[in-house]
Amino acid sequence: CALAKSLNIRLVAEGIEDEVTLQAIREYGIDLCQGFYIDKPMPLEAITILNERYE
């Protein structure tokens, strides 16, 4: 994580499937995550609507 931060690179963690893993990712300082714990796969249209809702 420190190398990525020093190079201004955002880190993405994949495969987050439970709260324990999500907490570990947060402790490491990883910027973004994805996985079934966050949400199930969805079509592009649904992602666009979700993104607009939270901007």
PDB file of N, H, CA, C and O in Angstrom:
ATOM      1  N   CYS A   1       0.809  -1.189   0.000  1.00  0.00           N
ATOM      2  CA  CYS A   1       0.000   0.000   0.000  1.00  0.00           C
ATOM      3  C   CYS A   1       0.855   1.257   0.000  1.00  0.00           C
ATOM      4  O   CYS A   1       0.520   2.233  -0.671  1.00  0.00           O
ATOM      5  N   ALA A   2       1.936   1.245   0.731  1.00  0.00           N
ATOM      6  H   ALA A   2       2.208   0.452   1.276  1.00  0.00           H
ATOM      7  CA  ALA A   2       2.771   2.440   0.835  1.00  0.00           C
ATOM      8  C   ALA A   2       3.371   2.809  -0.514  1.00  0.00           C
ATOM      9  O   ALA A   2       3.451   3.989  -0.854  1.00  0.00           O
ATOM     10  N   LEU A   3       3.792   1.819  -1.282  1.00  0.00           N
ATOM     11  H   LEU A   3       3.727   0.860  -1.006  1.00  0.00           H
ATOM     12  CA  LEU A   3       4.360   2.092  -2.602  1.00  0.00           C
ATOM     13  C   LEU A   3       3.322   2.736  -3.506  1.00  0.00           C
ATOM     14  O   LEU A   3       3.610   3.733  -4.168  1.00  0.00           O
ATOM     15  N   ALA A   4       2.133   2.183  -3.541  1.00  0.00           N
ATOM     16  H   ALA A   4       1.899   1.373  -3.003  1.00  0.00           H
ATOM     17  CA  ALA A   4       1.066   2.748  -4.374  1.00  0.00           C
ATOM     18  C   ALA A   4       0.754   4.176  -3.945  1.00  0.00           C
ATOM     19  O   ALA A   4       0.604   5.056  -4.793  1.00  0.00           O
ATOM     20  N   LYS A   5       0.654   4.415  -2.657  1.00  0.00           N
ATOM     21  H   LYS A   5       0.775   3.700  -1.968  1.00  0.00           H
ATOM     22  CA  LYS A   5       0.364   5.766  -2.160  1.00  0.00           C
ATOM     23  C   LYS A   5       1.468   6.734  -2.562  1.00  0.00           C
ATOM     24  O   LYS A   5       1.186   7.862  -2.966  1.00  0.00           O
ATOM     25  N   SER A   6       2.721   6.307  -2.455  1.00  0.00           N
ATOM     26  H   SER A   6       2.951   5.390  -2.127  1.00  0.00           H
ATOM     27  CA  SER A   6       3.829   7.200  -2.805  1.00  0.00           C
ATOM     28  C   SER A   6       3.853   7.524  -4.292  1.00  0.00           C
ATOM     29  O   SER A   6       4.392   8.555  -4.695  1.00  0.00           O
ATOM     30  N   LEU A   7       3.275   6.654  -5.105  1.00  0.00           N
ATOM     31  H   LEU A   7       2.838   5.816  -4.778  1.00  0.00           H
ATOM     32  CA  LEU A   7       3.208   6.875  -6.552  1.00  0.00           C
ATOM     33  C   LEU A   7       1.865   7.462  -6.981  1.00  0.00           C
ATOM     34  O   LEU A   7       1.595   7.596  -8.174  1.00  0.00           O
ATOM     35  N   ASN A   8       1.025   7.811  -6.009  1.00  0.00           N
ATOM     36  H   ASN A   8       1.244   7.702  -5.039  1.00  0.00           H
ATOM     37  CA  ASN A   8      -0.303   8.372  -6.292  1.00  0.00           C
ATOM     38  C   ASN A   8      -1.186   7.408  -7.082  1.00  0.00           C
ATOM     39  O   ASN A   8      -1.940   7.823  -7.962  1.00  0.00           O
ATOM     40  N   ILE A   9      -1.086   6.133  -6.764  1.00  0.00           N
ATOM     41  H   ILE A   9      -0.473   5.795  -6.050  1.00  0.00           H
ATOM     42  CA  ILE A   9      -1.886   5.103  -7.424  1.00  0.00           C
ATOM     43  C   ILE A   9      -2.974   4.646  -6.454  1.00  0.00           C
ATOM     44  O   ILE A   9      -2.694   4.327  -5.298  1.00  0.00           O
ATOM     45  N   ARG A  10      -4.211   4.618  -6.934  1.00  0.00           N
ATOM     46  H   ARG A  10      -4.439   4.877  -7.873  1.00  0.00           H
ATOM     47  CA  ARG A  10      -5.319   4.143  -6.107  1.00  0.00           C
ATOM     48  C   ARG A  10      -5.379   2.619  -6.170  1.00  0.00           C
ATOM     49  O   ARG A  10      -5.237   2.025  -7.239  1.00  0.00           O
ATOM     50  N   LEU A  11      -5.589   2.006  -5.031  1.00  0.00           N
ATOM     51  H   LEU A  11      -5.705   2.489  -4.163  1.00  0.00           H
ATOM     52  CA  LEU A  11      -5.649   0.548  -4.947  1.00  0.00           C
ATOM     53  C   LEU A  11      -7.091   0.059  -4.920  1.00  0.00           C
ATOM     54  O   LEU A  11      -7.963   0.689  -4.321  1.00  0.00           O
ATOM     55  N   VAL A  12      -7.328  -1.077  -5.581  1.00  0.00           N
ATOM     56  H   VAL A  12      -6.620  -1.588  -6.067  1.00  0.00           H
ATOM     57  CA  VAL A  12      -8.641  -1.707  -5.606  1.00  0.00           C
ATOM     58  C   VAL A  12      -8.500  -3.134  -5.077  1.00  0.00           C
ATOM     59  O   VAL A  12      -7.653  -3.897  -5.543  1.00  0.00           O
ATOM     60  N   ALA A  13      -9.328  -3.481  -4.111  1.00  0.00           N
ATOM     61  H   ALA A  13     -10.016  -2.861  -3.733  1.00  0.00           H
ATOM     62  CA  ALA A  13      -9.372  -4.851  -3.603  1.00  0.00           C
ATOM     63  C   ALA A  13     -10.605  -5.528  -4.188  1.00  0.00           C
ATOM     64  O   ALA A  13     -11.700  -4.966  -4.169  1.00  0.00           O
ATOM     65  N   GLU A  14     -10.422  -6.724  -4.700  1.00  0.00           N
ATOM     66  H   GLU A  14      -9.532  -7.181  -4.715  1.00  0.00           H
ATOM     67  CA  GLU A  14     -11.525  -7.482  -5.292  1.00  0.00           C
ATOM     68  C   GLU A  14     -11.854  -8.687  -4.421  1.00  0.00           C
ATOM     69  O   GLU A  14     -11.016  -9.172  -3.661  1.00  0.00           O
ATOM     70  N   GLY A  15     -13.081  -9.154  -4.545  1.00  0.00           N
ATOM     71  H   GLY A  15     -13.762  -8.760  -5.162  1.00  0.00           H
ATOM     72  CA  GLY A  15     -13.479 -10.381  -3.857  1.00  0.00           C
ATOM     73  C   GLY A  15     -13.889 -10.184  -2.409  1.00  0.00           C
ATOM     74  O   GLY A  15     -13.771 -11.108  -1.604  1.00  0.00           O
ATOM     75  N   ILE A  16     -14.369  -8.995  -2.062  1.00  0.00           N
ATOM     76  H   ILE A  16     -14.465  -8.244  -2.715  1.00  0.00           H
ATOM     77  CA  ILE A  16     -14.815  -8.745  -0.691  1.00  0.00           C
ATOM     78  C   ILE A  16     -16.153  -9.458  -0.486  1.00  0.00           C
ATOM     79  O   ILE A  16     -17.150  -9.114  -1.121  1.00  0.00           O
ATOM     80  N   GLU A  17     -16.166 -10.457   0.408  1.00  0.00           N
ATOM     81  H   GLU A  17     -15.356 -10.737   0.924  1.00  0.00           H
ATOM     82  CA  GLU A  17     -17.367 -11.269   0.590  1.00  0.00           C
ATOM     83  C   GLU A  17     -17.905 -11.263   2.008  1.00  0.00           C
ATOM     84  O   GLU A  17     -18.925 -11.897   2.281  1.00  0.00           O
ATOM     85  N   ASP A  18     -17.232 -10.553   2.930  1.00  0.00           N
ATOM     86  H   ASP A  18     -16.404 -10.038   2.709  1.00  0.00           H
ATOM     87  CA  ASP A  18     -17.756 -10.492   4.298  1.00  0.00           C
ATOM     88  C   ASP A  18     -17.215  -9.263   5.020  1.00  0.00           C
ATOM     89  O   ASP A  18     -16.296  -8.594   4.547  1.00  0.00           O
ATOM     90  N   GLU A  19     -17.807  -8.986   6.172  1.00  0.00           N
ATOM     91  H   GLU A  19     -18.553  -9.529   6.556  1.00  0.00           H
ATOM     92  CA  GLU A  19     -17.451  -7.801   6.965  1.00  0.00           C
ATOM     93  C   GLU A  19     -16.008  -7.854   7.453  1.00  0.00           C
ATOM     94  O   GLU A  19     -15.331  -6.827   7.498  1.00  0.00           O
ATOM     95  N   VAL A  20     -15.536  -9.035   7.817  1.00  0.00           N
ATOM     96  H   VAL A  20     -16.086  -9.869   7.780  1.00  0.00           H
ATOM     97  CA  VAL A  20     -14.164  -9.185   8.310  1.00  0.00           C
ATOM     98  C   VAL A  20     -13.165  -8.753   7.241  1.00  0.00           C
ATOM     99  O   VAL A  20     -12.216  -8.023   7.528  1.00  0.00           O
ATOM    100  N   THR A  21     -13.380  -9.202   6.023  1.00  0.00           N
ATOM    101  H   THR A  21     -14.151  -9.795   5.790  1.00  0.00           H
ATOM    102  CA  THR A  21     -12.488  -8.833   4.922  1.00  0.00           C
ATOM    103  C   THR A  21     -12.569  -7.340   4.644  1.00  0.00           C
ATOM    104  O   THR A  21     -11.542  -6.701   4.413  1.00  0.00           O
ATOM    105  N   LEU A  22     -13.760  -6.779   4.662  1.00  0.00           N
ATOM    106  H   LEU A  22     -14.594  -7.298   4.850  1.00  0.00           H
ATOM    107  CA  LEU A  22     -13.924  -5.347   4.424  1.00  0.00           C
ATOM    108  C   LEU A  22     -13.176  -4.534   5.476  1.00  0.00           C
ATOM    109  O   LEU A  22     -12.515  -3.551   5.140  1.00  0.00           O
ATOM    110  N   GLN A  23     -13.269  -4.927   6.729  1.00  0.00           N
ATOM    111  H   GLN A  23     -13.806  -5.725   7.002  1.00  0.00           H
ATOM    112  CA  GLN A  23     -12.556  -4.215   7.791  1.00  0.00           C
ATOM    113  C   GLN A  23     -11.039  -4.300   7.596  1.00  0.00           C
ATOM    114  O   GLN A  23     -10.331  -3.317   7.812  1.00  0.00           O
ATOM    115  N   ALA A  24     -10.542  -5.465   7.190  1.00  0.00           N
ATOM    116  H   ALA A  24     -11.118  -6.264   7.015  1.00  0.00           H
ATOM    117  CA  ALA A  24      -9.108  -5.613   6.941  1.00  0.00           C
ATOM    118  C   ALA A  24      -8.659  -4.696   5.813  1.00  0.00           C
ATOM    119  O   ALA A  24      -7.600  -4.073   5.901  1.00  0.00           O
ATOM    120  N   ILE A  25      -9.455  -4.609   4.757  1.00  0.00           N
ATOM    121  H   ILE A  25     -10.315  -5.115   4.685  1.00  0.00           H
ATOM    122  CA  ILE A  25      -9.140  -3.740   3.622  1.00  0.00           C
ATOM    123  C   ILE A  25      -9.075  -2.291   4.079  1.00  0.00           C
ATOM    124  O   ILE A  25      -8.175  -1.553   3.678  1.00  0.00           O
ATOM    125  N   ARG A  26     -10.019  -1.883   4.911  1.00  0.00           N
ATOM    126  H   ARG A  26     -10.750  -2.483   5.236  1.00  0.00           H
ATOM    127  CA  ARG A  26     -10.022  -0.506   5.431  1.00  0.00           C
ATOM    128  C   ARG A  26      -8.775  -0.236   6.264  1.00  0.00           C
ATOM    129  O   ARG A  26      -8.185   0.840   6.162  1.00  0.00           O
ATOM    130  N   GLU A  27      -8.370  -1.194   7.082  1.00  0.00           N
ATOM    131  H   GLU A  27      -8.849  -2.068   7.165  1.00  0.00           H
ATOM    132  CA  GLU A  27      -7.185  -1.025   7.921  1.00  0.00           C
ATOM    133  C   GLU A  27      -5.919  -0.884   7.083  1.00  0.00           C
ATOM    134  O   GLU A  27      -4.997  -0.169   7.475  1.00  0.00           O
ATOM    135  N   TYR A  28      -5.864  -1.549   5.946  1.00  0.00           N
ATOM    136  H   TYR A  28      -6.613  -2.130   5.627  1.00  0.00           H
ATOM    137  CA  TYR A  28      -4.711  -1.439   5.057  1.00  0.00           C
ATOM    138  C   TYR A  28      -4.693  -0.121   4.293  1.00  0.00           C
ATOM    139  O   TYR A  28      -3.669   0.245   3.717  1.00  0.00           O
ATOM    140  N   GLY A  29      -5.819   0.597   4.283  1.00  0.00           N
ATOM    141  H   GLY A  29      -6.651   0.299   4.751  1.00  0.00           H
ATOM    142  CA  GLY A  29      -5.873   1.879   3.587  1.00  0.00           C
ATOM    143  C   GLY A  29      -6.124   1.764   2.099  1.00  0.00           C
ATOM    144  O   GLY A  29      -5.786   2.672   1.340  1.00  0.00           O
ATOM    145  N   ILE A  30      -6.715   0.656   1.674  1.00  0.00           N
ATOM    146  H   ILE A  30      -6.990  -0.081   2.291  1.00  0.00           H
ATOM    147  CA  ILE A  30      -7.026   0.474   0.257  1.00  0.00           C
ATOM    148  C   ILE A  30      -8.191   1.377  -0.113  1.00  0.00           C
ATOM    149  O   ILE A  30      -9.152   1.503   0.646  1.00  0.00           O
ATOM    150  N   ASP A  31      -8.103   2.011  -1.294  1.00  0.00           N
ATOM    151  H   ASP A  31      -7.322   1.908  -1.911  1.00  0.00           H
ATOM    152  CA  ASP A  31      -9.041   3.056  -1.699  1.00  0.00           C
ATOM    153  C   ASP A  31     -10.419   2.547  -2.107  1.00  0.00           C
ATOM    154  O   ASP A  31     -11.430   3.120  -1.701  1.00  0.00           O
ATOM    155  N   LEU A  32     -10.473   1.492  -2.893  1.00  0.00           N
ATOM    156  H   LEU A  32      -9.651   1.027  -3.222  1.00  0.00           H
ATOM    157  CA  LEU A  32     -11.734   1.008  -3.459  1.00  0.00           C
ATOM    158  C   LEU A  32     -11.826  -0.499  -3.290  1.00  0.00           C
ATOM    159  O   LEU A  32     -10.811  -1.189  -3.192  1.00  0.00           O
ATOM    160  N   CYS A  33     -13.061  -1.004  -3.258  1.00  0.00           N
ATOM    161  H   CYS A  33     -13.886  -0.443  -3.337  1.00  0.00           H
ATOM    162  CA  CYS A  33     -13.225  -2.449  -3.187  1.00  0.00           C
ATOM    163  C   CYS A  33     -14.487  -2.858  -3.924  1.00  0.00           C
ATOM    164  O   CYS A  33     -15.390  -2.057  -4.165  1.00  0.00           O
ATOM    165  N   GLN A  34     -14.513  -4.133  -4.272  1.00  0.00           N
ATOM    166  H   GLN A  34     -13.779  -4.784  -4.076  1.00  0.00           H
ATOM    167  CA  GLN A  34     -15.691  -4.687  -4.929  1.00  0.00           C
ATOM    168  C   GLN A  34     -15.844  -6.134  -4.500  1.00  0.00           C
ATOM    169  O   GLN A  34     -14.879  -6.779  -4.089  1.00  0.00           O
ATOM    170  N   GLY A  35     -17.043  -6.627  -4.596  1.00  0.00           N
ATOM    171  H   GLY A  35     -17.827  -6.103  -4.929  1.00  0.00           H
ATOM    172  CA  GLY A  35     -17.311  -8.009  -4.239  1.00  0.00           C
ATOM    173  C   GLY A  35     -18.763  -8.187  -3.853  1.00  0.00           C
ATOM    174  O   GLY A  35     -19.508  -7.212  -3.752  1.00  0.00           O
ATOM    175  N   PHE A  36     -19.169  -9.428  -3.636  1.00  0.00           N
ATOM    176  H   PHE A  36     -18.563 -10.220  -3.718  1.00  0.00           H
ATOM    177  CA  PHE A  36     -20.561  -9.739  -3.323  1.00  0.00           C
ATOM    178  C   PHE A  36     -21.023  -9.093  -2.024  1.00  0.00           C
ATOM    179  O   PHE A  36     -22.216  -8.838  -1.861  1.00  0.00           O
ATOM    180  N   TYR A  37     -20.103  -8.820  -1.091  1.00  0.00           N
ATOM    181  H   TYR A  37     -19.134  -9.028  -1.224  1.00  0.00           H
ATOM    182  CA  TYR A  37     -20.511  -8.173   0.157  1.00  0.00           C
ATOM    183  C   TYR A  37     -20.986  -6.745  -0.110  1.00  0.00           C
ATOM    184  O   TYR A  37     -21.895  -6.256   0.562  1.00  0.00           O
ATOM    185  N   ILE A  38     -20.382  -6.087  -1.077  1.00  0.00           N
ATOM    186  H   ILE A  38     -19.645  -6.484  -1.622  1.00  0.00           H
ATOM    187  CA  ILE A  38     -20.756  -4.717  -1.435  1.00  0.00           C
ATOM    188  C   ILE A  38     -22.055  -4.735  -2.236  1.00  0.00           C
ATOM    189  O   ILE A  38     -23.009  -4.037  -1.894  1.00  0.00           O
ATOM    190  N   ASP A  39     -22.090  -5.524  -3.290  1.00  0.00           N
ATOM    191  H   ASP A  39     -21.315  -6.091  -3.568  1.00  0.00           H
ATOM    192  CA  ASP A  39     -23.291  -5.676  -4.115  1.00  0.00           C
ATOM    193  C   ASP A  39     -23.048  -6.779  -5.132  1.00  0.00           C
ATOM    194  O   ASP A  39     -21.907  -7.107  -5.456  1.00  0.00           O
ATOM    195  N   LYS A  40     -24.122  -7.334  -5.620  1.00  0.00           N
ATOM    196  H   LYS A  40     -25.049  -7.067  -5.357  1.00  0.00           H
ATOM    197  CA  LYS A  40     -24.026  -8.368  -6.655  1.00  0.00           C
ATOM    198  C   LYS A  40     -23.783  -7.712  -8.010  1.00  0.00           C
ATOM    199  O   LYS A  40     -24.050  -6.521  -8.174  1.00  0.00           O
ATOM    200  N   PRO A  41     -23.281  -8.472  -8.983  1.00  0.00           N
ATOM    201  CA  PRO A  41     -23.084  -7.915 -10.324  1.00  0.00           C
ATOM    202  C   PRO A  41     -24.397  -7.346 -10.866  1.00  0.00           C
ATOM    203  O   PRO A  41     -25.474  -7.885 -10.611  1.00  0.00           O
ATOM    204  N   MET A  42     -24.287  -6.252 -11.615  1.00  0.00           N
ATOM    205  H   MET A  42     -23.412  -5.814 -11.822  1.00  0.00           H
ATOM    206  CA  MET A  42     -25.482  -5.613 -12.169  1.00  0.00           C
ATOM    207  C   MET A  42     -25.179  -5.044 -13.547  1.00  0.00           C
ATOM    208  O   MET A  42     -24.019  -4.803 -13.880  1.00  0.00           O
ATOM    209  N   PRO A  43     -26.213  -4.829 -14.345  1.00  0.00           N
ATOM    210  CA  PRO A  43     -26.007  -4.264 -15.680  1.00  0.00           C
ATOM    211  C   PRO A  43     -25.547  -2.805 -15.595  1.00  0.00           C
ATOM    212  O   PRO A  43     -25.749  -2.137 -14.581  1.00  0.00           O
ATOM    213  N   LEU A  44     -24.935  -2.332 -16.659  1.00  0.00           N
ATOM    214  H   LEU A  44     -24.770  -2.874 -17.483  1.00  0.00           H
ATOM    215  CA  LEU A  44     -24.401  -0.976 -16.713  1.00  0.00           C
ATOM    216  C   LEU A  44     -25.459   0.067 -16.370  1.00  0.00           C
ATOM    217  O   LEU A  44     -25.162   1.033 -15.667  1.00  0.00           O
ATOM    218  N   GLU A  45     -26.680  -0.110 -16.852  1.00  0.00           N
ATOM    219  H   GLU A  45     -26.920  -0.895 -17.423  1.00  0.00           H
ATOM    220  CA  GLU A  45     -27.735   0.870 -16.594  1.00  0.00           C
ATOM    221  C   GLU A  45     -27.986   1.022 -15.092  1.00  0.00           C
ATOM    222  O   GLU A  45     -28.179   2.135 -14.603  1.00  0.00           O
ATOM    223  N   ALA A  46     -27.982  -0.069 -14.380  1.00  0.00           N
ATOM    224  H   ALA A  46     -27.825  -0.973 -14.777  1.00  0.00           H
ATOM    225  CA  ALA A  46     -28.213  -0.023 -12.936  1.00  0.00           C
ATOM    226  C   ALA A  46     -27.058   0.667 -12.218  1.00  0.00           C
ATOM    227  O   ALA A  46     -27.277   1.410 -11.261  1.00  0.00           O
ATOM    228  N   ILE A  47     -25.842   0.428 -12.671  1.00  0.00           N
ATOM    229  H   ILE A  47     -25.665  -0.175 -13.449  1.00  0.00           H
ATOM    230  CA  ILE A  47     -24.677   1.080 -12.073  1.00  0.00           C
ATOM    231  C   ILE A  47     -24.737   2.582 -12.302  1.00  0.00           C
ATOM    232  O   ILE A  47     -24.424   3.363 -11.403  1.00  0.00           O
ATOM    233  N   THR A  48     -25.138   2.988 -13.500  1.00  0.00           N
ATOM    234  H   THR A  48     -25.392   2.354 -14.230  1.00  0.00           H
ATOM    235  CA  THR A  48     -25.249   4.410 -13.820  1.00  0.00           C
ATOM    236  C   THR A  48     -26.255   5.088 -12.896  1.00  0.00           C
ATOM    237  O   THR A  48     -25.986   6.169 -12.372  1.00  0.00           O
ATOM    238  N   ILE A  49     -27.404   4.463 -12.695  1.00  0.00           N
ATOM    239  H   ILE A  49     -27.622   3.585 -13.120  1.00  0.00           H
ATOM    240  CA  ILE A  49     -28.431   5.021 -11.808  1.00  0.00           C
ATOM    241  C   ILE A  49     -27.910   5.097 -10.371  1.00  0.00           C
ATOM    242  O   ILE A  49     -28.101   6.106  -9.692  1.00  0.00           O
ATOM    243  N   LEU A  50     -27.263   4.044  -9.916  1.00  0.00           N
ATOM    244  H   LEU A  50     -27.108   3.224 -10.467  1.00  0.00           H
ATOM    245  CA  LEU A  50     -26.712   4.015  -8.566  1.00  0.00           C
ATOM    246  C   LEU A  50     -25.672   5.113  -8.382  1.00  0.00           C
ATOM    247  O   LEU A  50     -25.663   5.799  -7.360  1.00  0.00           O
ATOM    248  N   ASN A  51     -24.808   5.279  -9.358  1.00  0.00           N
ATOM    249  H   ASN A  51     -24.816   4.722 -10.189  1.00  0.00           H
ATOM    250  CA  ASN A  51     -23.767   6.307  -9.303  1.00  0.00           C
ATOM    251  C   ASN A  51     -24.379   7.704  -9.240  1.00  0.00           C
ATOM    252  O   ASN A  51     -23.936   8.537  -8.450  1.00  0.00           O
ATOM    253  N   GLU A  52     -25.376   7.963 -10.051  1.00  0.00           N
ATOM    254  H   GLU A  52     -25.736   7.286 -10.693  1.00  0.00           H
ATOM    255  CA  GLU A  52     -26.029   9.277 -10.062  1.00  0.00           C
ATOM    256  C   GLU A  52     -26.701   9.562  -8.722  1.00  0.00           C
ATOM    257  O   GLU A  52     -26.717  10.704  -8.261  1.00  0.00           O
ATOM    258  N   ARG A  53     -27.242   8.546  -8.113  1.00  0.00           N
ATOM    259  H   ARG A  53     -27.229   7.619  -8.487  1.00  0.00           H
ATOM    260  CA  ARG A  53     -27.931   8.707  -6.834  1.00  0.00           C
ATOM    261  C   ARG A  53     -26.973   9.142  -5.728  1.00  0.00           C
ATOM    262  O   ARG A  53     -27.363   9.889  -4.831  1.00  0.00           O
ATOM    263  N   TYR A  54     -25.715   8.680  -5.785  1.00  0.00           N
ATOM    264  H   TYR A  54     -25.398   8.073  -6.514  1.00  0.00           H
ATOM    265  CA  TYR A  54     -24.766   8.952  -4.709  1.00  0.00           C
ATOM    266  C   TYR A  54     -23.771  10.056  -5.018  1.00  0.00           C
ATOM    267  O   TYR A  54     -22.871  10.298  -4.214  1.00  0.00           O
ATOM    268  N   GLU A  55     -23.895  10.724  -6.132  1.00  0.00           N
ATOM    269  H   GLU A  55     -24.626  10.527  -6.785  1.00  0.00           H
ATOM    270  CA  GLU A  55     -22.971  11.830  -6.443  1.00  0.00           C
ATOM    271  C   GLU A  55     -23.365  13.084  -5.720  1.00  0.00           C
ATOM    272  O   GLU A  55     -22.703  14.112  -5.861  1.00  0.00           O
TER     273      GLU A  55
END
